[in-house]
Amino acid sequence: MNLNCIIVDDELTPRKILKQYIDDVSGLNLIGEFWNPIEAIGFIDSNKIDIVFLDIEMPRISGMDFAKILNGRYNIIFTTAHREFALEGFDLNAVDYLLKPFSFQRFIQAVSRCVSNGSALSDNSSHIFLKANKKMIRIDFDKLLYIEGMSNYIKINLLESSLTIYEKLSVIIDKLPQDKFTRIHNSFIINLSKIESYTKEFVIINNKHIPVSKTYRNTFLQCVEN
């Protein structure tokens, strides 16, 4: 599943940079670019858009006013050379605010925040897209066994493979459906449907013993016994 993006910016050079960044990330699909918001309105109304990269200072309609017209329907990432607009941008519930010129790493960080919004990246709660190696990778819930936290990284353990991504366990748990996954330890989130056996102290998933800590024990037992 690709994320459909558009660029709205009256300057050619920033548009070219954004186009290159988008092309470099698997999972992002640029479907339109516009030099002013008026051109973009009709296109947005008739196409599926996930992310809008939006400049602020433009002729006739500013990016701030255009964001108000969109009224929170899309993930908006403001792109501007003016730091003073940042607070107003976040007041409009923008996902992020990129100060020109911005690096590819900073661009990835902003797109990653769109992933955290969830609705544009999941389909009937059957999967999630996570960023790894400059790609948005689909993780099917029915193939996800458990997740192990390692400082600022997490290891996604799947049926036939594993994937390490830069994320915290406390963040990833909020992206997962609560009826399918639960945290049982400071370092572990498990897929409830993959439990082979359990006690109050541990669960076994795919022949691995995973500890259940006292902090999460009651919540875990409620999940499996109710």
Backbone torsions as a table, in degrees:
resi	resn	phi	psi	omega
1	MET	NA	119.4	177.5
2	ASN	-88.3	154.3	172.9
3	LEU	-97.4	118.8	-179.1
4	ASN	-80.2	128.2	-177.0
5	CYS	-122.2	151.7	167.6
6	ILE	-132.0	155.7	176.6
7	ILE	-116.6	130.5	174.6
8	VAL	-124.1	105.4	-174.8
9	ASP	-158.9	133.8	-176.9
10	ASP	-85.6	-1.6	180.0
11	GLU	-106.7	132.9	-175.6
12	LEU	-67.8	-45.2	-175.6
13	THR	-61.6	-48.4	176.7
14	PRO	-60.4	-34.5	177.4
15	ARG	-64.0	-41.7	179.5
16	LYS	-63.9	-41.0	179.8
17	ILE	-64.7	-44.6	178.6
18	LEU	-63.0	-41.4	178.3
19	LYS	-58.8	-43.0	-179.9
20	GLN	-65.9	-43.3	178.9
21	TYR	-61.0	-44.6	-179.4
22	ILE	-63.3	-41.9	179.0
23	ASP	-62.4	-29.2	-176.5
24	ASP	-81.1	-7.0	-178.0
25	VAL	-112.9	112.8	175.7
26	SER	-65.3	132.0	-178.6
27	GLY	106.9	-13.5	174.2
28	LEU	-103.5	135.1	-175.4
29	ASN	-129.0	109.7	178.3
30	LEU	-80.1	116.8	-177.3
31	ILE	-112.1	-2.7	177.6
32	GLY	-172.8	147.9	173.1
33	GLU	-139.0	140.5	-171.6
34	PHE	-139.8	145.5	-178.3
35	TRP	-91.3	-9.4	172.4
36	ASN	-153.1	157.4	-175.7
37	PRO	-62.4	-31.2	-178.2
38	ILE	-60.5	-40.5	177.0
39	GLU	-63.5	-32.8	-172.6
40	ALA	-80.5	-24.2	-170.9
41	ILE	-58.2	-50.9	-178.5
42	GLY	-63.8	-37.5	-179.7
43	PHE	-65.8	-43.9	-178.6
44	ILE	-62.9	-40.4	-177.7
45	ASP	-67.0	-21.6	-175.1
46	SER	-113.9	10.2	179.8
47	ASN	-137.6	156.5	177.0
48	LYS	-82.6	116.1	-178.2
49	ILE	-119.5	135.0	176.9
50	ASP	-105.8	-41.4	-177.0
51	ILE	-131.5	133.9	175.2
52	VAL	-115.5	115.6	172.5
53	PHE	-89.2	112.7	-164.8
54	LEU	-124.7	118.7	172.1
55	ASP	-71.5	162.3	-177.2
56	ILE	-102.9	-52.8	-178.0
57	GLU	-88.5	103.4	179.7
58	MET	-139.0	158.7	-178.3
59	PRO	-68.2	146.1	172.4
60	ARG	73.1	-55.8	177.5
61	ILE	-129.0	124.9	179.3
62	SER	-76.8	162.5	177.1
63	GLY	-62.0	-34.8	177.9
64	MET	-62.7	-46.0	179.8
65	ASP	-66.3	-36.7	179.1
66	PHE	-66.9	-38.5	177.3
67	ALA	-61.6	-36.2	177.2
68	LYS	-65.2	-37.2	177.5
69	ILE	-63.9	-40.7	-179.9
70	LEU	-68.5	-26.3	168.9
71	ASN	55.8	44.7	172.7
72	GLY	74.3	13.4	-177.4
73	ARG	-79.5	-14.2	-174.9
74	TYR	-136.2	161.9	171.1
75	ASN	-75.8	112.8	-179.2
76	ILE	-104.5	127.7	172.4
77	ILE	-116.7	110.7	179.4
78	PHE	-74.8	140.9	175.7
79	THR	-127.8	118.5	-174.3
80	THR	-156.3	159.1	176.0
81	ALA	-93.4	2.7	-172.7
82	HIS	-115.2	109.6	-177.5
83	ARG	-65.3	-28.3	-172.9
84	GLU	-66.9	-13.9	-179.9
85	PHE	-88.1	-2.5	-171.7
86	ALA	-59.6	-47.5	-175.8
87	LEU	-62.1	-44.6	178.7
88	GLU	-63.5	-36.3	178.6
89	GLY	-61.0	-43.8	179.7
90	PHE	-72.6	-27.5	174.4
91	ASP	-63.3	-24.6	178.5
92	LEU	-90.8	13.8	177.9
93	ASN	64.1	33.3	174.0
94	ALA	-65.7	146.6	178.3
95	VAL	-68.3	-40.2	-178.8
96	ASP	-160.1	172.6	-175.0
97	TYR	-138.4	104.9	-177.5
98	LEU	-95.1	120.8	-179.1
99	LEU	-91.3	117.9	-179.1
100	LYS	-69.6	142.0	-7.8
101	PRO	-81.2	139.4	-177.9
102	PHE	-116.9	151.4	-176.1
103	SER	-82.4	166.9	175.5
104	PHE	-63.5	-38.6	178.5
105	GLN	-61.4	-41.4	178.6
106	ARG	-67.8	-35.5	175.7
107	PHE	-61.9	-45.6	178.7
108	ILE	-59.7	-40.4	179.7
109	GLN	-61.2	-42.0	179.4
110	ALA	-66.0	-44.5	178.6
111	VAL	-63.3	-36.8	179.1
112	SER	-60.9	-33.4	177.4
113	ARG	-68.7	-29.9	174.3
114	CYS	-65.2	-37.2	177.5
115	VAL	-59.6	-37.7	-178.9
116	SER	-65.3	-20.7	179.6
117	ASN	-71.7	-19.9	167.4
118	GLY	82.4	-55.6	-168.5
119	SER	-62.4	-33.0	-179.2
120	ALA	-80.4	-8.1	-170.2
121	LEU	-118.9	-3.0	-179.1
122	SER	-123.1	163.2	-177.3
123	ASP	-135.3	104.4	-179.8
124	ASN	53.2	35.2	177.2
125	SER	55.9	31.1	178.9
126	SER	-98.4	-14.1	-178.8
127	HIS	-162.2	173.4	177.2
128	ILE	-141.5	151.4	173.9
129	PHE	-105.2	129.5	179.4
130	LEU	-125.2	148.7	-176.8
131	LYS	-87.0	126.0	175.0
132	ALA	-151.8	131.0	178.9
133	ASN	54.6	44.6	176.4
134	LYS	66.5	17.5	179.5
135	LYS	-126.4	151.7	168.9
136	MET	-92.8	110.2	-173.0
137	ILE	-104.7	131.8	-179.6
138	ARG	-79.5	128.6	175.8
139	ILE	-115.4	111.6	177.6
140	ASP	-79.3	130.5	-176.6
141	PHE	-61.9	-33.6	-178.1
142	ASP	-73.9	-7.2	176.0
143	LYS	-107.1	-4.5	-177.1
144	LEU	-89.5	118.9	-178.9
145	LEU	-86.1	-58.7	179.3
146	TYR	-160.5	165.3	-179.4
147	ILE	-124.4	132.4	-179.4
148	GLU	-113.7	128.3	179.3
149	GLY	-87.2	137.5	179.3
150	MET	-138.5	86.2	-177.3
151	SER	58.4	-116.5	-179.8
152	ASN	-92.8	8.7	178.4
153	TYR	-119.5	157.1	172.6
154	ILE	-130.2	147.7	177.0
155	LYS	-108.2	116.5	178.4
156	ILE	-87.8	112.6	-179.2
157	ASN	-97.6	115.9	-177.4
158	LEU	-106.8	176.2	-177.7
159	LEU	-57.7	-41.8	-174.3
160	GLU	-125.2	6.7	-178.1
161	SER	-162.1	-178.7	175.3
162	SER	-143.6	161.3	-175.6
163	LEU	-145.3	130.7	177.9
164	THR	-107.7	127.6	-178.8
165	ILE	-131.4	158.8	178.5
166	TYR	-84.5	100.6	-178.9
167	GLU	-167.1	160.5	176.7
168	LYS	-101.8	148.1	-179.4
169	LEU	-61.5	-35.6	-178.9
170	SER	-67.3	-22.0	178.4
171	VAL	-87.1	-43.7	-175.1
172	ILE	-66.8	-30.7	-177.9
173	ILE	-63.1	-30.9	179.8
174	ASP	-74.3	-13.4	-179.7
175	LYS	-93.0	-8.5	-174.3
176	LEU	-102.8	147.0	178.0
177	PRO	-66.0	128.7	-174.1
178	GLN	-68.4	-21.6	178.9
179	ASP	-80.5	-8.7	-178.6
180	LYS	-112.3	-28.1	-173.6
181	PHE	-130.7	148.7	175.3
182	THR	-147.1	153.5	177.1
183	ARG	-91.4	131.7	-178.3
184	ILE	-118.9	-2.8	-175.8
185	HIS	-163.5	158.8	176.6
186	ASN	-57.7	-21.5	-175.5
187	SER	-114.5	3.9	-174.2
188	PHE	-141.2	135.8	166.2
189	ILE	-118.7	136.7	-177.4
190	ILE	-121.9	155.1	170.6
191	ASN	-87.6	114.9	-174.6
192	LEU	-60.0	-31.4	-177.5
193	SER	-75.2	-9.7	-177.9
194	LYS	-100.5	2.6	-179.8
195	ILE	-68.2	126.6	177.0
196	GLU	-90.7	-37.5	174.9
197	SER	-163.0	166.2	-179.5
198	TYR	-158.5	159.7	167.5
199	THR	-131.7	-172.6	176.6
200	LYS	-71.9	-17.7	-175.4
201	GLU	-101.8	-21.9	-176.8
202	PHE	-159.7	163.4	170.7
203	VAL	-124.3	156.8	175.3
204	ILE	-117.1	122.2	176.7
205	ILE	-131.1	121.3	-179.7
206	ASN	53.8	42.3	178.6
207	ASN	69.2	10.9	176.6
208	LYS	-103.5	130.8	174.6
209	HIS	-82.9	119.3	-178.4
210	ILE	-116.0	124.4	-175.1
211	PRO	-70.4	146.2	172.4
212	VAL	-108.4	117.4	-177.9
213	SER	-84.7	159.3	-179.8
214	LYS	-60.9	-33.6	-178.2
215	THR	-59.9	-38.2	-174.0
216	TYR	-107.0	3.1	-171.7
217	ARG	-62.5	-48.6	-177.1
218	ASN	-62.7	-41.8	178.8
219	THR	-64.0	-41.9	178.8
220	PHE	-62.1	-47.3	-178.2
221	LEU	-64.1	-35.0	176.2
222	GLN	-64.6	-36.5	-179.5
223	CYS	-67.1	-39.6	-173.7
224	VAL	-92.1	-18.6	-174.8
225	GLU	-106.5	-11.4	179.6
226	ASN	-99.2	NA	NA
